[in-house]
Amino acid sequence: MLKVSNNSRGAFFMSISMAGYVSNDAIMKIVAPEIGLAQSIFIRGIFCSIFIAVIFCVTIKNVDSCRAGFKGVLGRSFFDLISTIFFLTALLKMPFSNVNAILQALPLVVTIAASLVLKETFGKKRTVAILLGLIGVLLIVKPGTEGFNVYSLLAIGAVLSVTCRDLITRKMSPQIPTIFVSLVTSLVVTFSTGFYMLINQTWCAVDFYLLNQLALSGIFLMAGYFFGVKAMRYGSVAFVSPFRYTLMVWALLIGFFIFGEVPDYMSVAGMILIIGTGLFTLYRESLLNKQPRKYYGDDS
């Protein structure tokens, strides 16, 4: 039987998470201009929280396991809230592919941060793979062109926020169920935007079509939350992080088929380079054939 390492599982979970996040982003880019960003986040959050809460009630038998390190879960959720606001604000003002490409600085930033804060080590070949993936992103984005503006700073702020979020995820108690972390994150983001709307007293009428879109967005976001937490609790950060680059492939495809953004030859070359670095990382893992490392969480 084929032996699958925790690193490989983490890479798979990260790829699924990225697909969920970018699909959610595409829907939010369509819906938010119609009813406003805060209301879109709030309604989407209600759907997402309900979906996660149902799974939580069905799968979690020991509620006491959710109490260990709860402050860390709240801290993680705070940084997720900040990154959500920064990223979606930038998303509404920038081309879909470009703002997602800025987010691809994450593998390099998170890996370096993990090395400094968590003392995780990584070799030269893995470093080269990360840097090549980043070069692929730069080929897609082509910095200095009209796709970049002041909102790029918000996207960079989102990168730093997600970095803090992932480091906290890595250090959380292994007793805390993944689905509980996802639920708290969703509730924090939802209630925060709901409180903002209550103060500003802004609400637009929402038709059935937009509700369906936001419900679908909630499902994609739930997948992003859940598998993102799973990914950071499996394998090494240096191995799993490069698979964030798969988001860029999804972003290019969605940008083309939904928003009519046609990639040029350099973008295609960048996408091939991103895919190639991911495949190389997996190939290296199969050669090393390491014993599965300790899992930093539950299997719920």
Buried (B, 14 or more C-beta within 10 A) or exposed (E): EEEEBBBBBBBBBBBBBBBBBBBBBBBBBBBBEBBBBBBBBBBBBBBBBBBBBEBBEEEBEEEEBBEEBBEBBEBBBBBBBBBBBBBBBBBBEBBBBBBBBBBBBBBBBBBBBBBEBEEBEBEEEBBEBBBBBBBBBBBBBBEEEEBBEEBBEBBBBBBBBBBBBBBBBBBBBEBBBBBBBBBBBBBBBBBBBBEBBEEEEEEEEBEEEBEEBBBBBBBBBBBBBBBBBBBBBBBBBBBBBBBBBBBBBBBBBBBBEEBEBEBEEBBEBBBEBBBBBBEBBBEBBEEEEBEBBEBBBBEB
